[in-house]
Amino acid sequence: MKSANTAVTILGSTGSIGESTLDVIGQHPRYRVFALTAYRSVQKLFEQCLQYQPQYAVLVDEAAAQKLARLLADSDTRVLSGRDSLKTVAAHVEAGIVMAAIVGAAGLDSTLAAVNSGKKVLLANKESLVMAGELFMQSVSRSGAELLPIDSEHNAIFQCLPGNGSIKTGADLATVRKVILTASGGPFLDLPLEAFAAITPDQACNHPRWEMGRKISVDSATLMNKGLEYIEACVLFGLKCSQLEVLIHPQSIVHSMVEYNDGSVIAQLAAPDMRIPIAYGLAWPDRISSGASMLDLAAEQTLEFRKPDLQRFPCLQLGMEAAAQGGTAPTWLNAANEVAVQAFLDNRLAFNQIPDINAAVMSKIPCEAALSLDIIHKADKEARLLANELIVKANHH
């Protein structure tokens, strides 16, 4: 057992993962909240600070931070602002565990700061690994950080793999034939393709099984989320692309599976509730209650599995291709997709144009080795500029 009162920093505490993490922490006095961070959600962060009384609260947006500081003037919580402050609380000597739950590329630097400080890092920010996979994993082994994946699929794979290291690599995979990544298929699994052009942001964000933020909900609807998770799984577990398979599983009960060379398949099953992988990550190698409902298999509908239709979901294909290419290819794809999804959410791009923008950016990619953070940030910036140009052109046609 950990000693009482482990201090936890939550990067991105006002998003769905952050809120679920606070919910789990609130059930267990062995954890206390050290720092909470958000981009500019003043009111929500203020309410969280009143309830959990962290030592630090960080808002990236300067004006929002000033407003929060006024609201918290009578409390013991110190308010910081700016991106560098995210790195400060992530690396702070007092924080034992860091939940990395900032969405998108914006979470990379602070997540890496936590890794470089040798923390126990609960990784819900898949984009960190998608963008900077090799560098990220080198930092993990150099610093001695414990890295625990929080995405339900990677958490499931982690639980099904042999051994009990924080991330299993190399020799541990000797008996593994393949890893099966499951995908819900999102809300449009059976929608006729000709209806895709008219899909609205609200329809795309209405996931049949999971409650998630808007960006990840759209990614789930295009299956880009699975493309990014495919890249993440290769990096995280040291898998070759040939060892990874994606299956559509609409019920979201089997979160992923590992097939061994003797024909055994080990799966992790649970209700679709992010508090389960969060509780697993917080307490690992122990287990604690998550507050989620227990799985009632007799009450569940039939569990079904099918191969993904890559014509219907070209974003998944793009993710697989970027994983095979390596280098800066995943960075380009992630950046293009973030821009395209935001344009869709802002009603500047049709749903069925998201994969077109991603593919167009990828086709122009001067792929290079992702040897430094500077190269990665440069590739990210170039891809965003290009994606924005293409969206403007698409709107003029």
Protein Blocks (a to p, Z undefined) as FASTA:
>chain_A
ZZehiacddehjlbmklmmmmmmmmmpmkbccfbdcdfklmklmmmmmmmnopabdcdfb
lmlmmmmmmmmmmmmbdcdedjklmmmmmmpmklmbdcdfbgcjklmmmmmmmmmnopac
ddfblmlmmmmmmmmmmmmmmnopacddfbfklmmmmmmpgcjbfbdghjlmmmpmbdcd
ddehiamlmgcfklmmmpcfklmmmcfkbccdfklmmmmmnommmmmmmmmmmmmnopaf
klpccdddfkomagbdcddfkopacdddddddfklmmmmmmmocbdcdehiacddfklpc
cdddddddfklmmmlmmmmmmmmngmmllmmmmmmmmmmmmmmmnopacfklmmmmmmmm
mmmpccdddfbfklmmmmmmmmmmmmmmmmmmmmmZZ
